[in-house]
Amino acid sequence: MQSGVRLLALHLKDAIERGAEVKVLAGDYLFVTQPEGLQALRDIDPRLEARLWERKEQKQGPLQ
């Protein structure tokens, strides 16, 4: 979510500027991932790699 990206943005940018390779993987679990949040990740720095993992099928329950 955008609120989470705001909390991490300065730290991620700092890590990238220090030479770290930053990759962020978000998922579609419970459908809480915001497209605006993913865009905000991409806006931090062009060297940051952000991907969305989509489940092939939705199952019921947290452990299935």
C-alpha positions as CSV (number, residue, x, y, z in Angstrom):
1,M,0.0,0.0,0.0
2,Q,1.0,3.6,-0.5
3,S,1.3,4.1,3.3
4,G,3.9,1.3,3.5
5,V,5.9,2.7,0.6
6,R,6.0,6.1,2.4
7,L,7.5,4.4,5.4
8,L,10.2,2.6,3.4
9,A,10.9,5.1,0.6
10,L,13.8,7.0,2.2
11,H,15.4,3.8,3.4
12,L,15.1,2.1,0.0
13,K,16.5,5.2,-1.7
14,D,19.4,5.4,0.7
15,A,20.3,1.7,0.2
16,I,20.2,2.2,-3.6
17,E,22.4,5.2,-3.4
18,R,24.9,3.2,-1.3
19,G,25.0,0.6,-4.1
20,A,22.6,-2.0,-2.9
21,E,20.5,-3.9,-5.4
22,V,16.9,-3.4,-4.2
23,K,14.1,-5.7,-5.3
24,V,10.6,-5.6,-3.9
25,L,8.1,-8.4,-4.4
26,A,4.4,-7.6,-3.7
27,G,1.6,-10.1,-3.8
28,D,-2.1,-10.1,-4.5
29,Y,-3.0,-12.0,-1.2
30,L,-6.3,-10.7,0.1
31,F,-6.3,-8.1,-2.7
32,V,-4.8,-5.3,-0.6
33,T,-2.0,-4.3,-3.0
34,Q,-2.7,-0.8,-4.3
35,P,-1.7,0.0,-7.9
36,E,-0.7,3.5,-6.5
37,G,1.6,1.8,-4.1
38,L,3.3,-0.1,-6.8
39,Q,3.7,3.0,-8.8
40,A,5.1,4.8,-5.8
41,L,7.7,2.0,-5.5
42,R,8.7,2.6,-9.1
43,D,9.0,6.3,-8.5
44,I,11.6,5.9,-5.7
45,D,14.4,5.2,-8.1
46,P,14.7,3.7,-11.6
47,R,17.2,1.1,-10.3
48,L,14.6,-0.3,-7.9
49,E,13.0,-3.5,-9.2
50,A,9.4,-3.9,-8.2
51,R,7.3,-6.9,-9.2
52,L,3.8,-8.2,-8.4
53,W,3.3,-11.9,-7.8
54,E,-0.1,-13.1,-8.8
55,R,-1.5,-16.3,-7.5
56,K,-2.8,-18.6,-10.2
57,E,-5.9,-19.6,-8.1
58,Q,-7.5,-18.3,-5.0
59,K,-7.9,-20.8,-2.2
60,Q,-9.8,-20.4,1.0
61,G,-7.9,-20.1,4.3
62,P,-4.4,-18.8,5.2
63,L,-2.6,-22.1,5.1
64,Q,-3.9,-23.5,1.8
